[in-house]
Amino acid sequence: MSNAILEVNNLSVSYGGIEAVKGITISVEKGKIVTLIGANGAGKSTTLRTIAGLVKPKTASILFEGEDITGLSPDKIVSRGITLVPEGRKVFPDLTVLENLKIGAYMRKDDLSSDIEWVYSLFPRLKERHWQPAGTLSGGEQQMLAVGRALMSRPKLIMMDEPSLGLAPLVVKGIFDIIKEINDQGMTILLIEQNANLALRAADYGYVLETGTIALSGTGRQLLENEEVKAAYLGKSK
């Protein structure tokens, strides 16, 4: 792909002698939504966690805006402009919604008020509940908070690990509407999603991971129409 903001080349990751990711190469174009789909254990989360600096690769060249960020610490990667919305939301349950949002901007020294208002405009429910402890929110509201918190670092690339996990279908639709909204505002998004149908409909480009390797890649539309993808991941897709 041309105009890539992120290039991951020959990424291999091992856990205790087991190779979880086996030399994959992916590219994320600036301003696009790119998705990784695949079964549990295919290496999707490991890939995102390695890009975020949370896992050390065995081999890799990870370039962000042309700069090698392979092996940098997570805080340095956040400061470069990459942020991760982790699987399971991981909000701070005893802190209020507003306090959680401010933690997302912990590396910033400037005024946060306009960004807080921006997040509240995306997620009006968070504004209504800004004083509540995050642990008292519903699952969908916690997912909104996790995304909002990630946006507070003003990332150039936001990575999302299973944003629809455990949420009701109507809530999932709302989360995907927001993903499209922030992308329309210029945000580049790398997305892992169990709901392959929704993910591929939203994505400009996608990769199918199988046991740590890339089995297929193509535009979201191409993968939606691919018979192998339909059979393995989409079931009776509409």
Secondary structure, DSSP 8 states (H G I E B T S, - for coil): --SEEEEEEEEEEEETTEEEEEEEEEEEETT-EEEEE--TTSSHHHHHHHHTTSS--SEEEEEETTEE-TT--HHHHHHHTEEEE-TT----TTSBHHHHHHHHTTT--S--HHHHHHHHHH-HHHHHTTTSBGGGS-HHHHHHHHHHHHHTT--SEEEEE-TTTT--HHHHHHHHHHHHHHHHTT-EEEEE-S-HHHHHHH-SEEEEEETTEEEEEEEHHHHHH-HHHIIIIISS--
